[in-house]
């Protein structure tokens, strides 16, 4: 095996690991780069035929240097933006953010009611059980792709307990 093939095989192996449990419809996908790991990614099923939704995940940084998510893409979406929900004068407001910091040797959770990725211009309405490839782009030029499962949602609090039932 030449060096180029060995490097390519290593990169493919490091891109994504799919773990499926017997009898479960839930799929856990872990994607990683050298020090960044993305797991437990999911997308909220949009209401009706809306062509906008949100994506969530846990992003871990095993490196000694803080990293930041600076962009995102998703298959089937015209545009993806980083957003946060924040309480402003007793009202919850959503606004775009330029970056989402991931602390050195730490993690950030993209979740309902907090930091998340908005997906705009969906080519088709995703339904529960579908999957969408989500790619996060980082300030060091790295990109990490993962497969996000589409789940039914029930407002901002809908998945806080579901993340703990695995």
C-alpha positions as CSV (number, residue, x, y, z in Angstrom):
1,X,0.0,0.0,0.0
2,X,1.6,3.3,-1.0
3,X,1.6,6.3,1.3
4,X,-1.1,8.2,-0.6
5,X,-3.6,5.3,-0.4
6,X,-2.8,4.9,3.3
7,X,-3.4,8.6,4.0
8,X,-6.7,8.5,2.0
9,X,-7.8,5.3,3.9
10,X,-7.0,7.0,7.3
11,X,-9.0,10.1,6.3
12,X,-12.0,8.1,5.2
13,X,-11.9,6.0,8.4
14,X,-11.7,9.2,10.5
15,X,-14.6,10.9,8.7
16,X,-17.6,9.0,10.2
17,X,-18.3,6.0,12.3
18,X,-21.9,4.8,12.3
19,X,-23.1,2.8,15.3
20,X,-26.5,1.2,15.2
21,X,-28.1,-0.7,18.1
22,X,-30.1,-3.9,17.4
23,X,-33.8,-3.2,17.3
24,X,-33.4,0.6,17.5
25,X,-34.4,3.0,14.8
26,X,-32.1,5.6,16.4
27,X,-28.8,6.0,14.8
28,X,-25.7,7.6,16.5
29,X,-23.2,9.1,14.1
30,X,-19.8,10.4,15.2
31,X,-17.7,12.4,12.8
32,X,-14.3,13.8,13.7
33,X,-11.1,15.5,12.5
34,X,-7.8,15.5,14.3
35,X,-9.2,17.2,17.5
36,X,-12.8,18.0,16.7
37,X,-15.7,15.5,17.1
38,X,-19.4,16.1,16.2
39,X,-22.0,13.7,17.5
40,X,-25.7,13.4,18.4
41,X,-26.6,15.5,15.4
42,X,-30.3,15.9,14.6
43,X,-32.6,18.1,12.6
44,X,-36.0,19.2,13.7
45,X,-38.8,18.1,11.3
46,X,-40.3,21.3,10.0
47,X,-44.0,22.1,10.6
48,X,-46.2,21.5,7.6
49,X,-44.4,22.2,4.3
50,X,-42.1,24.9,5.6
51,X,-38.7,25.1,3.9
52,X,-36.8,26.2,7.0
53,X,-35.6,24.2,10.1
54,X,-32.8,23.9,12.6
55,X,-30.0,21.5,13.2
56,X,-28.4,20.6,16.5
57,X,-25.4,18.6,17.7
58,X,-22.7,18.3,20.3
59,X,-19.2,19.5,19.2
60,X,-16.2,18.5,21.2
61,X,-12.7,19.9,21.0
62,X,-10.0,17.5,22.2
63,X,-7.2,19.9,21.3
64,X,-5.2,22.4,23.4
65,X,-6.4,25.4,21.3
66,X,-9.9,26.9,21.3
67,X,-11.6,26.4,17.9
68,X,-14.7,28.1,16.5
69,X,-17.5,27.0,14.2
70,X,-17.6,29.7,11.5
71,X,-20.0,28.2,9.0
72,X,-22.1,25.2,8.0
73,X,-23.7,23.5,5.0
74,X,-26.4,20.9,4.8
75,X,-27.4,18.7,1.9
76,X,-30.7,19.9,0.4
77,X,-30.5,23.4,2.0
78,X,-29.7,26.5,0.0
79,X,-28.2,28.2,3.0
80,X,-27.1,27.4,6.5
81,X,-26.5,30.0,9.2
82,X,-25.2,29.9,12.8
83,X,-27.8,31.3,15.2
84,X,-28.5,31.7,18.9
85,X,-31.7,32.2,20.9
86,X,-31.3,34.7,23.7
87,X,-33.5,36.4,26.3
88,X,-33.8,40.1,25.5
89,X,-36.0,42.2,27.8
90,X,-38.2,39.3,28.8
91,X,-38.6,38.1,25.2
92,X,-36.8,35.2,23.5
93,X,-35.1,36.4,20.3
94,X,-33.2,34.5,17.6
95,X,-30.2,36.2,15.9
96,X,-27.4,35.1,13.6
97,X,-23.9,34.8,15.1
98,X,-20.6,35.0,13.2
99,X,-19.0,32.1,15.2
100,X,-19.6,29.6,17.9
101,X,-16.6,29.0,20.1
102,X,-15.6,25.5,21.1
103,X,-13.2,25.7,24.1
104,X,-10.0,23.8,24.2
105,X,-10.5,20.3,25.9
106,X,-14.2,21.2,26.0
107,X,-17.5,21.1,24.2
108,X,-20.4,23.1,23.0
109,X,-24.0,21.9,22.6
110,X,-26.0,23.1,19.7
111,X,-29.5,22.8,21.1
112,X,-33.1,24.1,21.0
113,X,-33.3,27.4,22.9
114,X,-29.6,28.1,22.5
115,X,-26.9,28.0,19.8
116,X,-27.9,26.1,16.6
117,X,-27.7,26.0,12.8
118,X,-30.6,27.3,10.8
119,X,-31.3,25.6,7.5
120,X,-33.0,27.8,4.8
121,X,-34.4,27.0,1.4
122,X,-34.9,23.3,1.9
123,X,-35.4,21.6,-1.5
124,X,-37.8,19.1,0.0
125,X,-39.4,18.9,3.4
126,X,-37.5,16.4,5.6
127,X,-39.6,14.0,7.6
128,X,-38.9,12.1,10.8
129,X,-36.6,9.2,10.0
130,X,-34.9,11.0,7.1
131,X,-31.2,11.9,7.3
132,X,-29.3,15.0,6.3
133,X,-25.6,15.4,5.9
134,X,-24.5,18.4,8.0
135,X,-21.0,19.9,7.6
136,X,-19.5,22.3,10.2
137,X,-16.7,24.6,9.1
138,X,-14.1,25.7,11.6
139,X,-11.8,28.7,12.0
140,X,-8.7,26.6,11.2
141,X,-10.0,25.5,7.8
142,X,-11.2,22.1,9.0
143,X,-14.6,20.8,8.0
144,X,-16.4,18.0,9.8
145,X,-19.3,16.2,8.2
146,X,-21.9,14.1,10.0
147,X,-25.3,12.5,9.3
148,X,-28.1,14.2,11.2
149,X,-31.3,12.2,11.8
150,X,-34.6,14.2,11.3
151,X,-36.8,14.0,14.4
152,X,-40.2,15.3,15.3
153,X,-40.0,18.5,17.4
154,X,-42.3,20.1,20.0
155,X,-41.0,23.6,20.6
156,X,-37.7,24.7,22.1
157,X,-37.7,22.2,25.0
158,X,-38.5,19.2,22.8
159,X,-35.2,17.4,22.8
160,X,-33.5,18.3,26.1
161,X,-34.6,15.1,27.7
162,X,-34.2,13.0,24.5
163,X,-30.4,13.7,24.5
164,X,-30.2,11.8,27.8
165,X,-32.3,8.8,26.9
166,X,-29.6,6.9,24.9
